[in-house]
């Protein structure tokens, strides 16, 4: 193929494919830099030019999962508004966008993703596990939202860990109390035979030890002193 023909072929491809033009212009780097800087306007601009909202970064992270993980809220909002977004794109750890929104306490993103049919009760680790371990100011509100949307309160992770176990070890006390009030079972064990009480003790959280102990007593009123 002559040099002139190669040039004409490239021009035809570029004219037919917005992504080809974007790639040539370095838009891939611009796109993920905009997410890193939480530049929602730049993300929107690239999306309008035809950039794929489901693009993966060099480490295989879906753009939206990355934006929510890094709490780039403006960038995440721009991606959620994209027409061709696939909300259940996951990373190598099977983490979804809703899980990251739950962890960060990003209520607007979580509500929008639920509206787009994000999977609340996915197998394995769930959004409720992540919400229960979150420490943001909206952690309690996030757990309430997921429970209102029928999140399974005693969901078991691949190793049998429940949201209550996560809350008493890593999360906020008010989140753990909410889960107990809503009926989380404190007697469940994970694959290592550990209960929520064991998780609280390992974290050296006396208030959580007391919370779980009282919850177990209420479930076993005729067992005497526990």
BAKOLRO-503493 format. One line per 2 residues: number of its first residue (from 1); for each residue x, y, z of C-alpha. Coordinates in nm, 4 decimals. Each point is the difference from the previous one (the first is absolute). Layout:
N
NUM) X,Y,Z | ... .
! end
This chain:
226
1) 0.0000,0.0000,0.0000 | 0.1406,0.3398,-0.0974 .
3) 0.0492,0.2776,0.2523 | -0.2914,0.1928,-0.1516 .
5) -0.2327,-0.3016,0.0287 | 0.1009,-0.0603,0.3612 .
7) -0.0788,0.3606,0.0778 | -0.3386,-0.0221,-0.1700 .
9) -0.0821,-0.3237,0.1838 | 0.0881,0.1557,0.3354 .
11) -0.2122,0.3063,-0.0784 | -0.2961,-0.2209,-0.0926 .
13) 0.0319,-0.1955,0.3242 | 0.0262,0.3184,0.2036 .
15) -0.3048,0.1482,-0.1699 | -0.2027,-0.3138,0.0676 .
17) 0.1116,-0.0562,0.3581 | -0.0044,0.2664,0.2713 .
19) 0.2001,-0.2343,0.2220 | 0.2760,-0.0167,-0.2587 .
21) 0.0255,0.3783,-0.0011 | -0.0046,0.0082,0.3791 .
23) 0.2671,-0.2633,0.0352 | 0.2221,0.1904,-0.2437 .
25) -0.0487,0.3165,0.2053 | 0.1096,-0.1693,0.3226 .
27) -0.3531,0.0018,0.1379 | 0.0567,-0.3224,0.1928 .
29) 0.2549,0.1698,0.2231 | -0.2137,0.3153,0.0167 .
31) -0.3048,-0.2017,0.1032 | 0.1616,-0.1730,0.2951 .
33) 0.1861,0.3136,0.1018 | -0.3376,0.1806,0.0106 .
35) -0.1334,-0.2741,0.2293 | 0.3076,0.0283,0.2224 .
37) -0.0470,0.3784,0.0242 | -0.3782,-0.0316,0.0407 .
39) -0.0533,0.2179,-0.3061 | -0.3592,-0.0847,-0.0848 .
41) -0.0171,0.2538,-0.2820 | 0.2990,-0.1572,-0.1759 .
43) -0.1488,-0.3489,0.0391 | -0.3302,0.1201,-0.1451 .
45) 0.1813,0.1672,-0.2903 | 0.1844,-0.3189,-0.0897 .
47) -0.3153,-0.2087,0.0302 | -0.1827,0.2347,-0.2342 .
49) 0.2809,-0.0418,-0.2499 | -0.0571,-0.3740,0.0068 .
51) 0.2311,-0.1343,0.2690 | -0.1152,-0.3295,0.1516 .
53) -0.1292,0.0490,0.3580 | 0.0818,-0.3662,0.0672 .
55) 0.3700,0.0340,-0.0807 | 0.2492,-0.1796,0.2241 .
57) 0.3041,0.1709,0.1447 | 0.3449,-0.1626,-0.0466 .
59) -0.0621,-0.2144,0.3100 | -0.3354,-0.1249,-0.1250 .
61) -0.2176,0.2225,0.2179 | -0.3283,0.1064,-0.1645 .
63) -0.0163,0.3779,-0.0179 | -0.3037,0.0309,0.2280 .
65) 0.1358,-0.2407,0.2617 | 0.3220,0.2010,0.0018 .
67) -0.1800,0.3352,0.0321 | -0.2125,-0.1219,0.2907 .
69) 0.2893,-0.1745,0.1706 | 0.2015,0.3228,-0.0071 .
71) -0.3063,0.2038,0.1026 | 0.0186,0.2088,-0.3177 .
73) -0.3655,0.0936,0.0276 | -0.0296,0.2405,-0.2921 .
75) 0.1700,-0.2448,-0.2342 | -0.2189,-0.2842,0.1293 .
77) -0.3157,0.2047,-0.0559 | 0.1072,0.0730,-0.3564 .
79) 0.0588,-0.3709,-0.0649 | -0.3301,-0.1047,0.1566 .
81) -0.1777,0.2394,-0.2368 | 0.1626,-0.1639,-0.3044 .
83) -0.2463,-0.1659,-0.2365 | 0.1895,-0.3238,-0.0571 .
85) 0.1254,-0.0586,0.3536 | 0.0076,-0.3597,0.1216 .
87) -0.0580,0.0316,0.3733 | 0.1066,-0.3556,0.0832 .
89) 0.3482,0.0206,-0.1490 | 0.2319,-0.1347,0.2723 .
91) 0.3683,-0.0078,0.0723 | 0.2209,-0.3028,0.0552 .
93) -0.1163,-0.0216,0.3629 | -0.3662,-0.0181,-0.1114 .
95) -0.0636,0.3474,0.1438 | -0.2858,0.1925,-0.1559 .
97) -0.0734,0.3711,-0.0236 | -0.2755,-0.0314,0.2599 .
99) 0.2418,-0.1648,0.2424 | 0.2385,0.2948,-0.0339 .
101) -0.2795,0.2526,0.0384 | -0.1114,-0.1859,0.3123 .
103) 0.3502,-0.0011,0.1479 | 0.0450,0.3745,-0.0570 .
105) -0.3486,0.0937,0.1164 | -0.0820,0.1557,-0.3375 .
107) -0.3776,0.0039,0.0337 | -0.0828,0.1837,-0.3276 .
109) 0.2087,-0.2486,-0.1980 | -0.1475,-0.2985,0.1839 .
111) -0.3555,0.1179,-0.0640 | 0.0751,0.0600,-0.3674 .
113) 0.1617,-0.3409,-0.0400 | -0.2936,-0.1721,0.1681 .
115) -0.2293,0.1804,-0.2449 | 0.2152,-0.1477,-0.2772 .
117) -0.0533,-0.3512,0.1438 | 0.3360,-0.0454,0.1693 .
119) 0.0115,-0.3359,0.1766 | -0.0612,0.0561,0.3718 .
121) 0.0219,-0.3680,0.0936 | 0.2840,-0.1168,-0.2226 .
123) 0.1701,-0.3232,0.0974 | 0.3164,0.0187,0.2066 .
125) 0.0844,0.3273,0.1678 | -0.2982,0.2324,-0.0263 .
127) -0.0633,0.3748,0.0107 | -0.1331,-0.0456,0.3547 .
129) 0.3313,-0.1525,0.1142 | 0.1788,0.3065,-0.1358 .
131) -0.2516,0.2437,0.1457 | 0.0258,-0.1697,0.3402 .
133) 0.3767,0.0487,0.0053 | -0.0159,0.3609,-0.1179 .
135) 0.1006,0.2918,0.2193 | -0.1466,0.2918,-0.1941 .
137) -0.2506,0.2406,0.1605 | -0.2739,-0.1642,-0.2093 .
139) 0.0827,-0.3592,0.0925 | -0.3188,-0.0475,0.2044 .
141) -0.2151,0.1564,-0.2706 | 0.1624,-0.2247,-0.2600 .
143) -0.0772,-0.3141,0.1998 | -0.3571,0.1185,0.0469 .
145) -0.0334,0.0589,-0.3746 | 0.1243,-0.3479,-0.0886 .
147) -0.2234,-0.1663,0.2577 | -0.2992,0.1969,-0.1320 .
149) 0.0888,-0.1356,-0.3447 | -0.0148,-0.3581,0.1346 .
151) 0.3683,-0.0640,0.0566 | 0.0374,-0.3330,0.1809 .
153) 0.1095,0.0950,0.3511 | 0.1883,-0.3242,0.0717 .
155) 0.1655,-0.0325,-0.3405 | 0.2994,-0.2335,0.0143 .
157) 0.3248,0.0892,-0.1747 | 0.2024,-0.2766,-0.1676 .
159) 0.1494,-0.0789,0.3422 | -0.3304,0.0324,0.1852 .
161) 0.0563,0.3477,0.1426 | -0.3177,0.2032,0.0583 .
163) -0.0596,0.3764,-0.0124 | -0.0351,0.0036,0.3802 .
165) 0.3438,-0.1548,0.0371 | 0.1423,0.2701,-0.2255 .
167) -0.1774,0.2746,0.1908 | 0.1143,-0.1000,0.3470 .
169) 0.3618,-0.0303,-0.1095 | 0.0445,0.2743,-0.2593 .
171) -0.3103,0.2171,-0.0125 | -0.1832,0.2514,0.2121 .
173) -0.1725,-0.0948,0.3213 | -0.3271,0.1508,-0.1200 .
175) 0.0112,-0.2202,-0.3095 | 0.0470,-0.3123,0.2122 .
177) -0.2845,0.1087,0.2274 | -0.2248,0.0566,-0.3013 .
179) 0.0738,-0.3472,-0.1350 | -0.0780,-0.1564,0.3377 .
181) -0.3228,0.1979,0.0285 | -0.0996,-0.1108,-0.3503 .
183) 0.0491,-0.3657,0.0906 | 0.3550,-0.0948,-0.0969 .
185) 0.0843,-0.3393,0.1493 | 0.2958,0.0312,0.2431 .
187) 0.0369,-0.3766,0.0391 | 0.1052,-0.0760,-0.3574 .
189) 0.3526,-0.1308,-0.0574 | 0.2337,0.0421,-0.2931 .
191) 0.2145,-0.2778,-0.1453 | 0.2564,0.0469,0.2767 .
193) -0.2693,-0.0481,0.2617 | 0.0065,0.3676,0.1008 .
195) -0.3113,0.1906,0.1037 | -0.0685,0.3733,0.0140 .
197) 0.1053,-0.0133,0.3644 | 0.3390,-0.1385,-0.1014 .
199) 0.0385,0.2782,-0.2569 | -0.0780,0.2631,0.2640 .
201) 0.2463,-0.1544,0.2446 | 0.2752,-0.0175,-0.2632 .
203) -0.0496,0.3711,-0.0645 | 0.0116,0.0701,0.3760 .
205) -0.3280,0.1922,-0.0203 | -0.1650,-0.0315,0.3400 .
207) -0.3191,0.1764,-0.1098 | -0.0427,-0.2410,-0.2895 .
209) 0.0688,-0.2995,0.2249 | -0.2777,0.1216,0.2282 .
211) -0.2349,0.0648,-0.2930 | 0.0420,-0.3513,-0.1402 .
213) -0.0138,-0.1617,0.3431 | -0.3303,0.1688,0.0781 .
215) -0.1351,-0.0967,-0.3415 | 0.0878,-0.3652,0.0577 .
217) -0.1611,0.0091,0.3456 | -0.3210,0.1337,-0.1459 .
219) -0.0047,-0.2907,-0.2420 | 0.0624,-0.2529,0.2802 .
221) -0.2114,0.1279,0.2884 | -0.0170,-0.3346,0.1761 .
223) 0.3672,-0.0916,-0.0178 | 0.0930,0.1718,0.3271 .
225) 0.3041,0.2203,0.0180 | 0.1906,0.0026,-0.3323 .
! end
